[in-house]
Amino acid sequence: MKKWIIAGVALVVTVAGIFMMGRKGRGKSSFQRISPVRGSISVGFRVTGSVEPRNELNINSQVSGRIEDILVVEGQRVKKGDVMVWMSSADRAALLDAARTKGEAEMKKWEGVYNPTPIVAPIDGFITARLKEPGQSAGLSDVILVMADRLIVKAYIDETDLRYVRLGQKVRIFLDAYPDDEFPGTVEHIAYRSIMVSNVTVYLVKILPDKIPAVFRSGMTATVEVEGETKSDILKLPVDALVERSGRKMVRVRSQNDSQPVTREIVTGINNGREVEIVSGLEGNDIVIMPELARREDGRHFRGLPGMGGGTRSGGGR
């Protein structure tokens, strides 16, 4: 009996100790003390687009007749003026078929007299589709080949983000098919007319890859990352250190003499989703008390970029 009593008392003491240690540990980790740091901050956004030809052409038959030979395959690059297809008109095809019945020599004779019709490349580019094969008939409206000058990325950008985009701007391209690879690109064109997509005003932006990788295929889904604004040598804090109440941004500050913390209103600048610029209200030697689970009421939102000091959304506002 005495052993059971001793064991029970030991159990109670152990549980109480664990409970007190847990409370003590939680008390220590509930708050973190940090100071504003000086550095740089960038904001930007991501937008989904697609890989598409900049200029795509259908190559039609120039005569009604039979396709004798196709000299190109999909993906092959051609130069303006290169012969891609040889066509026989209906009359030539009928004449050659009749001569073939009389022997090889007769057919060769008429092949030299009645030349086939070439179809040449109208521009420098590459073949994106081969829709016919030798021996098939083709009319004037039939498409034999499809070619393009080069592949670009087309994306529709919200009007609120358009201020961050300019001609010649460098951007980063990622493909869903190759998410670990990054392809640099340049903004080539910004549309002057908007369109409505899901009740949102957007503008078409064309992005030219600096180099056309072999993995690019028309129709691929792409993600474009645009760096919108960068500031250097500024004070910044983690966004979780801020609390917003009635549109006012505030932090809890403890002075260096370790006096009672006070709530201080601050003015912020750009915000990349992880860090926020401190315009006024704090100095570099101030100590900010940051709850681990800070409550924030975010107002305007922008998107941020990995690798640019932000998360997936960023924004700004004073």
Secondary structure, 3 states (H helix, E strand, C coil): CHHHHHHHHHHHHHHHHHHHHHHHHHHHHCEEEECCEEEEEEEEEEEEEEEEECCEEEEECCCCEEEEEECCCCCCEECCCCEEEEEEEHHHHHHHHHHHCCCHHHHHHHHHHCCCEEEECCCCEEEEEECCCCCCEECCCCEEEEEECCEEEEEEEECCCHHHCCCCCEEEEEECCEEEEEEEEEEEEECCCCEEECCEEEEEEEEEECCCCCCCCCCCEEEEEEEEEEEEEEEEEEHHHCEEECCEEEEEEECCCCCCCEEEEEEEEEECCCEEEEEECCCCCCEEEEECCCCCCCCCCCCCCCCCCCCCCCEECC
